[in-house]
């Protein structure tokens, strides 16, 4: 079902059982898989590919227990040219996917997130709200990218890395702040990054390390708790 207010470009391929809501804009040479839902106001550039069973432009929801209620009147989802989005993914409003981004299958990207040009968000990755990802970043399969996190350009994050933003786990006495990963740092698989730590430029975090404090630029850290290799 395509609403009459939709702006369709040239050579757009639309699969079966696709729903496109009001005021959606779709560029040229876009491929939309089967059973895709594109929510109102979403902007899709040229050459975008969208896998089956994906929802784009979802609005957040909450219940009375949630301490951080989602904002209302969020800006639309914007997907720039040549972005690829896998199957069974959910991407919320107020997200910007810059040119050339790749999003793997089964991935969720929450509101107030920017993914920089040519970055890769791997299969089954969760990116929480209010997070900034730079250019040419690689986030591999199964990572949990917490809310309020900053990932600068050229960072590599190995499979199943986990991060957190609340030091006291819901007690309400810590200002939420996720890790800050500086340019060209590398994070090994299954590493755990605690709230508000800074990983310096070109630092390396070994597989399975637990990072409880800041890591200086250019250093290699391993173990639990993480310690610098001299």
C-alpha positions in Angstrom: 0.0 0.0 0.0 1.5 3.3 -1.1 -0.1 6.5 0.1 -1.0 9.3 -2.4 1.3 11.8 -0.6 4.5 9.6 -1.3 7.1 11.0 -3.6 8.6 8.2 -5.7 11.7 8.6 -7.7 12.6 6.7 -10.9 13.2 3.0 -11.2 11.9 2.2 -7.7 11.3 -1.6 -7.1 8.7 -2.3 -4.4 8.1 -5.8 -3.1 4.9 -7.5 -2.1 2.9 -6.3 1.0 4.9 -3.1 1.4 3.3 -0.3 3.5 4.5 3.3 2.8 2.8 6.0 5.0 2.1 9.7 4.5 4.7 12.2 3.3 7.5 9.7 2.6 10.1 10.7 0.0 12.0 8.0 -2.0 14.8 8.7 -4.4 15.8 7.0 -7.7 16.9 3.4 -8.1 15.7 2.3 -4.7 14.9 -1.4 -4.0 12.4 -2.2 -1.3 12.0 -5.8 -0.2 8.8 -7.7 0.7 6.7 -6.8 3.8 8.6 -3.6 4.5 6.9 -0.8 6.5 8.0 2.8 6.0 6.5 5.1 8.5 5.4 8.7 7.8 7.9 11.5 6.8 10.8 9.1 6.2 13.3 10.4 3.7 15.2 7.8 1.5 17.9 8.8 -0.9 19.1 7.4 -4.2 20.4 3.8 -4.6 19.1 2.6 -1.2 18.5 -1.1 -0.7 16.0 -2.2 2.0 15.7 -5.9 3.0 12.5 -7.9 3.6 10.5 -7.5 6.8 12.2 -4.2 7.9 10.5 -1.2 9.6 11.8 2.3 9.0 10.9 5.4 10.9 9.4 3.8 14.0 8.3 6.0 16.9 9.6 5.0 20.4 7.3 4.0 23.2 7.6 3.5 26.9 5.8 2.4 30.1 5.5 4.1 33.5 8.5 2.4 35.0 11.0 3.8 32.4 13.1 6.6 34.0 13.9 8.1 30.6 10.8 8.8 28.6 11.2 9.1 24.9 10.8 12.5 23.3 7.8 13.4 21.3 7.7 15.1 17.9 11.0 13.6 16.7 12.4 14.5 13.4 12.0 12.0 10.5 14.4 9.2 9.7 16.8 10.3 6.9 18.6 7.6 4.8 21.2 9.1 2.5 22.3 7.7 -0.9 23.7 4.2 -1.4 22.7 2.9 2.0 22.0 -0.8 2.4 19.7 -2.1 5.2 19.3 -5.8 5.8 16.3 -7.9 6.6 14.3 -7.8 9.8 15.8 -4.5 11.0 14.1 -1.7 12.9 15.3 1.9 12.6 13.6 4.7 14.5 12.7 8.3 13.8 15.4 11.0 14.4 18.1 8.7 12.9 20.5 9.8 10.2 22.2 7.1 8.1 24.9 8.9 6.1 26.0 8.0 2.5 27.2 4.4 2.0 26.3 3.1 5.4 25.7 -0.7 5.7 23.2 -2.1 8.2 23.1 -5.8 8.7 20.1 -8.1 9.2 18.3 -8.1 12.6 19.7 -4.8 13.6 17.9 -2.1 15.7 18.9 1.6 15.7 17.1 3.8 18.2 16.2 7.5 17.9 18.7 10.4 18.1 21.5 8.4 16.4 23.8 9.4 13.6 25.8 6.8 11.7 28.7 8.4 9.6 29.6 7.8 6.0 30.6 4.3 4.9 30.3 2.8 8.4 29.2 -0.8 9.0 26.7 -1.8 11.6 26.8 -5.6 11.6 24.2 -8.3 12.0 22.1 -8.3 15.2 23.6 -5.1 16.6 21.7 -2.9 19.0 22.4 0.9 18.9 20.7 2.7 21.7 19.4 6.3 21.7 21.5 9.5 21.7 24.6 7.9 20.2 27.0 9.3 17.6 29.0 7.0 15.3 31.6 8.5 13.0 32.8 7.7 9.5 34.2 4.4 8.4 33.4 2.7 11.7 33.0 -1.1 11.9 30.7 -2.5 14.5 30.6 -6.3 14.1 28.0 -8.9 14.8 26.0 -8.9 18.1 27.4 -5.8 19.7 25.4 -3.8 22.2 26.1 0.0 21.7 24.6 1.7 24.8 22.8 5.1 24.8 24.8 8.3 25.2 27.9 6.9 23.5 30.4 8.5 21.2 32.3 6.5 18.6 34.8 8.6 16.5 36.0 7.9 12.9 37.8 4.6 11.9 37.0 2.7 15.1 36.8 -1.1 14.9 34.6 -2.9 17.4 34.8 -6.7 17.3 31.8 -9.2 17.7 29.7 -9.2 20.9 31.3 -6.2 22.5 29.1 -4.7 25.3 28.9 -1.2 26.7 26.9 0.5 29.5 26.0 4.0 30.5 24.6 3.8 34.1 27.2 3.1 36.8 24.7 2.4 39.5 22.2 0.3 37.5 19.0 2.3 37.7 19.4 4.0 41.1 19.1 7.4 39.5 22.2 9.0 41.0 24.4 8.9 37.9 24.2 11.1 34.9 23.9 8.7 32.0 27.1 8.6 29.9 28.3 5.8 27.7 31.9 5.2 26.7 33.7 7.6 24.4 35.9 5.8 21.8 38.4 8.0 20.1 39.6 7.8 16.5 41.1 4.6 15.2 40.8 2.7 18.5 40.2 -1.1 18.2 38.0 -3.1 20.6 38.4 -6.9 20.7 35.5 -9.4 20.7 33.5 -9.8 23.9 35.1 -6.8 25.5 33.0 -4.9 28.1 33.2 -1.1 28.4 31.8 0.5 31.6 30.1 3.9 31.8 31.9 7.1 30.9 35.3 5.5 30.2 37.3 7.1 27.4 39.3 4.9 25.0 42.1 7.0 23.6 43.1 7.3 19.9 44.7 4.2 18.4 44.3 2.3 21.7 43.7 -1.5 21.5 41.4 -3.4 23.9 42.0 -7.1 24.0 39.4 -9.7 23.6 37.3 -10.2 26.8 38.8 -7.2 28.6 36.7 -5.3 31.1 37.4 -1.6 30.9 36.7 0.2 34.2 38.8 3.4 33.7 40.2 5.5 30.9 42.6 4.0 28.4 45.5 6.3 27.2 46.0 6.9 23.5 48.1 4.2 21.7 48.1 1.8 24.7 47.0 -1.9 24.7 44.8 -3.1 27.5 43.9 -6.7 28.4 42.3 -8.6 31.3 39.7 -8.1 34.0 39.9 -5.4 35.2 41.8 -4.0 32.2 45.5 -3.3 32.6 48.0 -1.7 30.2 50.6 -3.9 28.6 53.9 -2.2 29.1 
